[in-house]
Amino acid sequence: MNGAAPAFGRFIAIDWSGARGRRYTGIAVAECAAGDGAPQPIAGPDGWWSRTAVYDWLRTELAREPALVGIDCAFSLPFAVAAHGLPGSAATVFDLWDAVEEVCADEPDFGGGPFAVHALHGAGFWHRGPQPDWYDDPHRATEWACRADGLGHPQSPYKLIGSKQVGKGALAGMRVLRALRAALPGRLAVWPFEQPAPGIGAMVEIYPRLFLKQTGFGQRKIRDGTELDVALAGLGSQPLGLAGTVSDHDSDALVSAAGLRWLAAKPQAWAPPGLDDTARRREGWIFGVGMSGS
């Protein structure tokens, strides 16, 4: 980036899921416009979102109007492990996405599960039982930076154990990102692998805990409308005014949409000190992490 933050008129945040099935309570979508208006939840078809429905909606919306889109999933894998199954030392994240698609092409709804059990690419994943002797919990630099910032401890995408696992969601997200780039040639940049430009949409990896931490909620989930409005106020947003219970998936998406708008205006978010060539070409970066350096 040249020191100036790119401008967007629309901000979309997606709480993501890598689960198997046709529709998921774990996917939520919210958006807001430039300014300080409250973000709004976006209902999926028939009240539910699938990954295919998210892809279809984003493809249509981004073709109609550029937006900054944040998805709560890893856009890549730690390349110290992933590179073993890719073609040569010059492999980039796009080679990884191609490999995921080749392995998972027959899996419905952009599922990524087959990659994690593939004879070659799946060798680094911990699937079950006690931690194997060979498993060293690989992480990307941005995940270490997230810890250093006190924002939490993102799970390794190679750890497919427990309720907090993120690997299958990441693999599904990579398939969606690849498909969107193919469907919108020259109209979409996936940061930091590509730089945003005027008049096109951009997609970034988000970590909702970053925005909740900014608003004082720390590790707590937001589950009612009053708390949601407190968090939105901390991100420069007008209140949404919802009454009663709010699901944590909806609150994550709503807070993240306002957070994206708040964060996107900061030039340092687009050029954190730790964003080196490996991150730009291979591993990606969580938007807003590591802005001050160490």
Contacts in CASP RR format, 6 or more apart in sequence:
PFRMAT RR
TARGET T0000
AUTHOR 0000-0000-0000
METHOD contacts of the structure
MODEL  1
MNGAAPAFGRFIAIDWSGARGRRYTGIAVAECAAGDGAPQPIAGPDGWWS
RTAVYDWLRTELAREPALVGIDCAFSLPFAVAAHGLPGSAATVFDLWDAV
EEVCADEPDFGGGPFAVHALHGAGFWHRGPQPDWYDDPHRATEWACRADG
LGHPQSPYKLIGSKQVGKGALAGMRVLRALRAALPGRLAVWPFEQPAPGI
GAMVEIYPRLFLKQTGFGQRKIRDGTELDVALAGLGSQPLGLAGTVSDHD
SDALVSAAGLRWLAAKPQAWAPPGLDDTARRREGWIFGVGMSGS
1 195 0 8 1.000
1 267 0 8 1.000
1 270 0 8 1.000
1 271 0 8 1.000
3 267 0 8 1.000
3 270 0 8 1.000
3 271 0 8 1.000
4 267 0 8 1.000
5 264 0 8 1.000
5 265 0 8 1.000
5 266 0 8 1.000
5 267 0 8 1.000
5 269 0 8 1.000
5 270 0 8 1.000
6 68 0 8 1.000
6 196 0 8 1.000
6 197 0 8 1.000
6 198 0 8 1.000
6 202 0 8 1.000
6 264 0 8 1.000
6 270 0 8 1.000
7 34 0 8 1.000
7 198 0 8 1.000
8 34 0 8 1.000
8 66 0 8 1.000
8 67 0 8 1.000
8 68 0 8 1.000
8 201 0 8 1.000
8 202 0 8 1.000
8 264 0 8 1.000
9 33 0 8 1.000
9 34 0 8 1.000
9 66 0 8 1.000
9 67 0 8 1.000
9 68 0 8 1.000
10 31 0 8 1.000
10 32 0 8 1.000
10 33 0 8 1.000
10 34 0 8 1.000
10 65 0 8 1.000
10 66 0 8 1.000
10 67 0 8 1.000
10 68 0 8 1.000
11 31 0 8 1.000
11 32 0 8 1.000
11 33 0 8 1.000
11 34 0 8 1.000
11 39 0 8 1.000
11 67 0 8 1.000
11 68 0 8 1.000
11 69 0 8 1.000
11 257 0 8 1.000
11 258 0 8 1.000
11 259 0 8 1.000
11 260 0 8 1.000
11 261 0 8 1.000
11 264 0 8 1.000
12 29 0 8 1.000
12 30 0 8 1.000
12 31 0 8 1.000
12 42 0 8 1.000
12 58 0 8 1.000
12 61 0 8 1.000
12 67 0 8 1.000
12 68 0 8 1.000
12 69 0 8 1.000
12 70 0 8 1.000
12 257 0 8 1.000
12 260 0 8 1.000
13 29 0 8 1.000
13 30 0 8 1.000
13 31 0 8 1.000
13 39 0 8 1.000
13 69 0 8 1.000
13 70 0 8 1.000
13 71 0 8 1.000
13 72 0 8 1.000
13 206 0 8 1.000
13 208 0 8 1.000
13 252 0 8 1.000
13 253 0 8 1.000
13 254 0 8 1.000
13 256 0 8 1.000
13 257 0 8 1.000
13 259 0 8 1.000
13 260 0 8 1.000
14 27 0 8 1.000
14 28 0 8 1.000
14 29 0 8 1.000
14 54 0 8 1.000
14 69 0 8 1.000
14 70 0 8 1.000
14 71 0 8 1.000
14 72 0 8 1.000
14 253 0 8 1.000
15 26 0 8 1.000
15 27 0 8 1.000
15 28 0 8 1.000
15 29 0 8 1.000
15 72 0 8 1.000
15 208 0 8 1.000
15 249 0 8 1.000
15 250 0 8 1.000
15 252 0 8 1.000
15 253 0 8 1.000
15 256 0 8 1.000
16 26 0 8 1.000
16 27 0 8 1.000
16 71 0 8 1.000
16 72 0 8 1.000
16 73 0 8 1.000
16 169 0 8 1.000
16 172 0 8 1.000
16 173 0 8 1.000
17 24 0 8 1.000
17 26 0 8 1.000
17 27 0 8 1.000
17 51 0 8 1.000
17 169 0 8 1.000
17 172 0 8 1.000
18 24 0 8 1.000
18 51 0 8 1.000
18 73 0 8 1.000
18 111 0 8 1.000
18 112 0 8 1.000
18 167 0 8 1.000
18 168 0 8 1.000
18 169 0 8 1.000
18 171 0 8 1.000
18 172 0 8 1.000
18 173 0 8 1.000
19 26 0 8 1.000
19 168 0 8 1.000
20 111 0 8 1.000
20 113 0 8 1.000
21 50 0 8 1.000
21 108 0 8 1.000
21 109 0 8 1.000
22 50 0 8 1.000
22 109 0 8 1.000
23 48 0 8 1.000
23 49 0 8 1.000
23 50 0 8 1.000
23 53 0 8 1.000
24 48 0 8 1.000
24 49 0 8 1.000
24 50 0 8 1.000
25 48 0 8 1.000
25 247 0 8 1.000
25 249 0 8 1.000
26 249 0 8 1.000
27 49 0 8 1.000
27 50 0 8 1.000
27 51 0 8 1.000
27 54 0 8 1.000
27 249 0 8 1.000
28 41 0 8 1.000
28 49 0 8 1.000
28 247 0 8 1.000
28 249 0 8 1.000
28 250 0 8 1.000
28 252 0 8 1.000
28 253 0 8 1.000
29 41 0 8 1.000
29 42 0 8 1.000
29 44 0 8 1.000
29 49 0 8 1.000
29 54 0 8 1.000
29 57 0 8 1.000
29 253 0 8 1.000
30 39 0 8 1.000
30 40 0 8 1.000
30 41 0 8 1.000
30 42 0 8 1.000
30 250 0 8 1.000
30 253 0 8 1.000
30 254 0 8 1.000
30 256 0 8 1.000
30 257 0 8 1.000
31 39 0 8 1.000
31 40 0 8 1.000
31 42 0 8 1.000
31 67 0 8 1.000
31 257 0 8 1.000
32 38 0 8 1.000
32 39 0 8 1.000
32 40 0 8 1.000
32 237 0 8 1.000
32 257 0 8 1.000
32 258 0 8 1.000
32 261 0 8 1.000
34 261 0 8 1.000
35 261 0 8 1.000
36 236 0 8 1.000
36 237 0 8 1.000
36 238 0 8 1.000
37 237 0 8 1.000
37 238 0 8 1.000
38 232 0 8 1.000
38 237 0 8 1.000
38 238 0 8 1.000
38 239 0 8 1.000
38 240 0 8 1.000
38 241 0 8 1.000
38 258 0 8 1.000
39 232 0 8 1.000
39 237 0 8 1.000
39 240 0 8 1.000
39 253 0 8 1.000
39 254 0 8 1.000
39 255 0 8 1.000
39 257 0 8 1.000
39 258 0 8 1.000
40 240 0 8 1.000
41 250 0 8 1.000
41 253 0 8 1.000
41 254 0 8 1.000
42 57 0 8 1.000
44 53 0 8 1.000
44 57 0 8 1.000
45 53 0 8 1.000
50 109 0 8 1.000
51 109 0 8 1.000
51 110 0 8 1.000
51 111 0 8 1.000
51 172 0 8 1.000
51 173 0 8 1.000
51 176 0 8 1.000
52 109 0 8 1.000
52 110 0 8 1.000
54 176 0 8 1.000
55 110 0 8 1.000
55 176 0 8 1.000
55 179 0 8 1.000
55 180 0 8 1.000
58 69 0 8 1.000
58 176 0 8 1.000
58 180 0 8 1.000
59 180 0 8 1.000
59 183 0 8 1.000
59 184 0 8 1.000
61 67 0 8 1.000
62 69 0 8 1.000
62 180 0 8 1.000
62 184 0 8 1.000
62 187 0 8 1.000
62 188 0 8 1.000
62 201 0 8 1.000
63 184 0 8 1.000
63 187 0 8 1.000
66 187 0 8 1.000
66 199 0 8 1.000
66 200 0 8 1.000
66 201 0 8 1.000
66 202 0 8 1.000
67 201 0 8 1.000
67 202 0 8 1.000
68 196 0 8 1.000
68 201 0 8 1.000
68 202 0 8 1.000
68 203 0 8 1.000
68 204 0 8 1.000
68 260 0 8 1.000
68 264 0 8 1.000
69 201 0 8 1.000
69 202 0 8 1.000
69 203 0 8 1.000
69 204 0 8 1.000
70 203 0 8 1.000
70 204 0 8 1.000
70 205 0 8 1.000
70 206 0 8 1.000
70 256 0 8 1.000
70 260 0 8 1.000
70 287 0 8 1.000
71 173 0 8 1.000
71 176 0 8 1.000
71 177 0 8 1.000
71 203 0 8 1.000
71 204 0 8 1.000
71 205 0 8 1.000
71 206 0 8 1.000
72 205 0 8 1.000
72 206 0 8 1.000
72 207 0 8 1.000
72 208 0 8 1.000
72 252 0 8 1.000
72 256 0 8 1.000
73 166 0 8 1.000
73 169 0 8 1.000
73 170 0 8 1.000
73 172 0 8 1.000
73 173 0 8 1.000
73 205 0 8 1.000
74 140 0 8 1.000
74 154 0 8 1.000
74 157 0 8 1.000
74 166 0 8 1.000
74 167 0 8 1.000
74 169 0 8 1.000
74 170 0 8 1.000
74 205 0 8 1.000
75 93 0 8 1.000
75 170 0 8 1.000
75 173 0 8 1.000
75 174 0 8 1.000
75 177 0 8 1.000
75 190 0 8 1.000
75 193 0 8 1.000
75 205 0 8 1.000
75 284 0 8 1.000
76 82 0 8 1.000
76 93 0 8 1.000
76 96 0 8 1.000
76 140 0 8 1.000
76 170 0 8 1.000
76 174 0 8 1.000
76 282 0 8 1.000
76 283 0 8 1.000
76 284 0 8 1.000
77 96 0 8 1.000
77 140 0 8 1.000
77 157 0 8 1.000
77 158 0 8 1.000
77 170 0 8 1.000
77 283 0 8 1.000
78 138 0 8 1.000
78 139 0 8 1.000
78 140 0 8 1.000
78 156 0 8 1.000
78 157 0 8 1.000
78 158 0 8 1.000
78 283 0 8 1.000
79 91 0 8 1.000
79 96 0 8 1.000
79 278 0 8 1.000
79 282 0 8 1.000
79 283 0 8 1.000
80 138 0 8 1.000
81 124 0 8 1.000
81 138 0 8 1.000
81 158 0 8 1.000
82 96 0 8 1.000
82 121 0 8 1.000
83 89 0 8 1.000
83 91 0 8 1.000
83 282 0 8 1.000
84 120 0 8 1.000
84 123 0 8 1.000
85 99 0 8 1.000
85 120 0 8 1.000
85 121 0 8 1.000
86 95 0 8 1.000
86 96 0 8 1.000
86 99 0 8 1.000
87 95 0 8 1.000
91 282 0 8 1.000
92 193 0 8 1.000
92 281 0 8 1.000
92 282 0 8 1.000
93 193 0 8 1.000
93 281 0 8 1.000
93 282 0 8 1.000
93 283 0 8 1.000
93 284 0 8 1.000
94 178 0 8 1.000
94 193 0 8 1.000
96 174 0 8 1.000
96 282 0 8 1.000
97 174 0 8 1.000
97 175 0 8 1.000
97 177 0 8 1.000
97 178 0 8 1.000
98 178 0 8 1.000
99 115 0 8 1.000
99 121 0 8 1.000
100 112 0 8 1.000
100 115 0 8 1.000
100 121 0 8 1.000
100 171 0 8 1.000
100 174 0 8 1.000
100 175 0 8 1.000
100 178 0 8 1.000
101 175 0 8 1.000
101 178 0 8 1.000
103 114 0 8 1.000
103 115 0 8 1.000
103 118 0 8 1.000
103 121 0 8 1.000
104 110 0 8 1.000
104 111 0 8 1.000
104 112 0 8 1.000
104 113 0 8 1.000
104 114 0 8 1.000
104 115 0 8 1.000
104 171 0 8 1.000
104 175 0 8 1.000
106 114 0 8 1.000
107 113 0 8 1.000
107 114 0 8 1.000
109 172 0 8 1.000
110 172 0 8 1.000
110 173 0 8 1.000
110 175 0 8 1.000
110 176 0 8 1.000
110 179 0 8 1.000
111 168 0 8 1.000
111 171 0 8 1.000
111 172 0 8 1.000
111 175 0 8 1.000
112 168 0 8 1.000
112 169 0 8 1.000
112 171 0 8 1.000
112 172 0 8 1.000
112 175 0 8 1.000
113 168 0 8 1.000
113 171 0 8 1.000
113 172 0 8 1.000
115 121 0 8 1.000
115 122 0 8 1.000
115 171 0 8 1.000
116 122 0 8 1.000
116 125 0 8 1.000
116 127 0 8 1.000
116 160 0 8 1.000
116 167 0 8 1.000
116 168 0 8 1.000
116 171 0 8 1.000
117 125 0 8 1.000
117 127 0 8 1.000
124 135 0 8 1.000
124 158 0 8 1.000
125 158 0 8 1.000
125 159 0 8 1.000
125 160 0 8 1.000
126 132 0 8 1.000
126 135 0 8 1.000
126 158 0 8 1.000
126 159 0 8 1.000
126 160 0 8 1.000
126 161 0 8 1.000
127 160 0 8 1.000
127 161 0 8 1.000
128 161 0 8 1.000
129 161 0 8 1.000
135 158 0 8 1.000
135 159 0 8 1.000
137 156 0 8 1.000
137 158 0 8 1.000
137 159 0 8 1.000
138 156 0 8 1.000
138 158 0 8 1.000
139 154 0 8 1.000
139 156 0 8 1.000
140 279 0 8 1.000
140 283 0 8 1.000
140 284 0 8 1.000
141 274 0 8 1.000
141 276 0 8 1.000
141 278 0 8 1.000
141 279 0 8 1.000
141 283 0 8 1.000
141 285 0 8 1.000
142 205 0 8 1.000
142 279 0 8 1.000
142 283 0 8 1.000
142 284 0 8 1.000
142 285 0 8 1.000
142 286 0 8 1.000
142 289 0 8 1.000
143 154 0 8 1.000
143 156 0 8 1.000
143 286 0 8 1.000
145 272 0 8 1.000
145 274 0 8 1.000
145 286 0 8 1.000
145 289 0 8 1.000
145 290 0 8 1.000
145 293 0 8 1.000
146 152 0 8 1.000
146 153 0 8 1.000
146 154 0 8 1.000
146 207 0 8 1.000
146 210 0 8 1.000
146 286 0 8 1.000
146 289 0 8 1.000
146 290 0 8 1.000
147 153 0 8 1.000
147 154 0 8 1.000
148 290 0 8 1.000
148 294 0 8 1.000
149 210 0 8 1.000
149 289 0 8 1.000
149 290 0 8 1.000
150 213 0 8 1.000
151 207 0 8 1.000
151 209 0 8 1.000
151 210 0 8 1.000
151 213 0 8 1.000
151 289 0 8 1.000
152 209 0 8 1.000
152 213 0 8 1.000
152 219 0 8 1.000
154 166 0 8 1.000
154 207 0 8 1.000
154 286 0 8 1.000
155 164 0 8 1.000
155 165 0 8 1.000
155 166 0 8 1.000
155 167 0 8 1.000
157 166 0 8 1.000
157 167 0 8 1.000
157 170 0 8 1.000
157 171 0 8 1.000
158 167 0 8 1.000
159 165 0 8 1.000
159 167 0 8 1.000
160 167 0 8 1.000
160 168 0 8 1.000
177 190 0 8 1.000
177 203 0 8 1.000
180 188 0 8 1.000
180 203 0 8 1.000
181 188 0 8 1.000
181 190 0 8 1.000
186 200 0 8 1.000
187 200 0 8 1.000
187 201 0 8 1.000
188 200 0 8 1.000
188 201 0 8 1.000
188 202 0 8 1.000
188 203 0 8 1.000
189 195 0 8 1.000
189 196 0 8 1.000
189 197 0 8 1.000
189 200 0 8 1.000
189 201 0 8 1.000
189 202 0 8 1.000
189 203 0 8 1.000
190 202 0 8 1.000
190 203 0 8 1.000
191 202 0 8 1.000
191 203 0 8 1.000
191 204 0 8 1.000
191 270 0 8 1.000
191 285 0 8 1.000
191 287 0 8 1.000
192 275 0 8 1.000
192 279 0 8 1.000
192 280 0 8 1.000
192 284 0 8 1.000
192 285 0 8 1.000
193 280 0 8 1.000
193 281 0 8 1.000
193 284 0 8 1.000
196 202 0 8 1.000
196 270 0 8 1.000
204 260 0 8 1.000
204 287 0 8 1.000
205 284 0 8 1.000
205 285 0 8 1.000
205 286 0 8 1.000
205 287 0 8 1.000
206 256 0 8 1.000
206 260 0 8 1.000
206 286 0 8 1.000
206 287 0 8 1.000
207 286 0 8 1.000
207 289 0 8 1.000
208 252 0 8 1.000
208 253 0 8 1.000
208 255 0 8 1.000
208 256 0 8 1.000
209 218 0 8 1.000
209 219 0 8 1.000
210 286 0 8 1.000
210 288 0 8 1.000
210 289 0 8 1.000
211 231 0 8 1.000
211 235 0 8 1.000
211 255 0 8 1.000
211 256 0 8 1.000
211 258 0 8 1.000
211 259 0 8 1.000
211 262 0 8 1.000
211 263 0 8 1.000
212 218 0 8 1.000
212 220 0 8 1.000
212 222 0 8 1.000
212 231 0 8 1.000
212 252 0 8 1.000
212 255 0 8 1.000
214 234 0 8 1.000
214 235 0 8 1.000
214 259 0 8 1.000
214 262 0 8 1.000
215 230 0 8 1.000
215 231 0 8 1.000
215 232 0 8 1.000
215 233 0 8 1.000
215 234 0 8 1.000
215 235 0 8 1.000
215 255 0 8 1.000
216 231 0 8 1.000
217 227 0 8 1.000
217 231 0 8 1.000
221 248 0 8 1.000
221 251 0 8 1.000
222 228 0 8 1.000
222 231 0 8 1.000
222 246 0 8 1.000
222 248 0 8 1.000
222 251 0 8 1.000
222 252 0 8 1.000
222 255 0 8 1.000
223 245 0 8 1.000
223 246 0 8 1.000
223 247 0 8 1.000
223 248 0 8 1.000
223 251 0 8 1.000
224 244 0 8 1.000
224 245 0 8 1.000
224 246 0 8 1.000
225 240 0 8 1.000
225 241 0 8 1.000
225 242 0 8 1.000
225 243 0 8 1.000
225 244 0 8 1.000
225 245 0 8 1.000
225 246 0 8 1.000
226 244 0 8 1.000
227 251 0 8 1.000
228 240 0 8 1.000
228 241 0 8 1.000
228 242 0 8 1.000
228 246 0 8 1.000
228 251 0 8 1.000
228 254 0 8 1.000
228 255 0 8 1.000
229 239 0 8 1.000
229 240 0 8 1.000
229 241 0 8 1.000
229 242 0 8 1.000
231 251 0 8 1.000
231 255 0 8 1.000
231 258 0 8 1.000
232 238 0 8 1.000
232 239 0 8 1.000
232 240 0 8 1.000
232 254 0 8 1.000
232 255 0 8 1.000
232 258 0 8 1.000
233 239 0 8 1.000
235 255 0 8 1.000
235 258 0 8 1.000
235 259 0 8 1.000
235 261 0 8 1.000
235 262 0 8 1.000
236 258 0 8 1.000
236 262 0 8 1.000
237 258 0 8 1.000
237 261 0 8 1.000
237 262 0 8 1.000
240 254 0 8 1.000
246 254 0 8 1.000
260 287 0 8 1.000
263 269 0 8 1.000
263 287 0 8 1.000
263 288 0 8 1.000
266 288 0 8 1.000
266 291 0 8 1.000
268 291 0 8 1.000
268 292 0 8 1.000
269 287 0 8 1.000
269 288 0 8 1.000
269 291 0 8 1.000
272 285 0 8 1.000
272 288 0 8 1.000
272 289 0 8 1.000
272 290 0 8 1.000
272 291 0 8 1.000
272 293 0 8 1.000
273 290 0 8 1.000
273 292 0 8 1.000
273 293 0 8 1.000
273 294 0 8 1.000
274 285 0 8 1.000
274 290 0 8 1.000
274 293 0 8 1.000
275 285 0 8 1.000
279 285 0 8 1.000
END
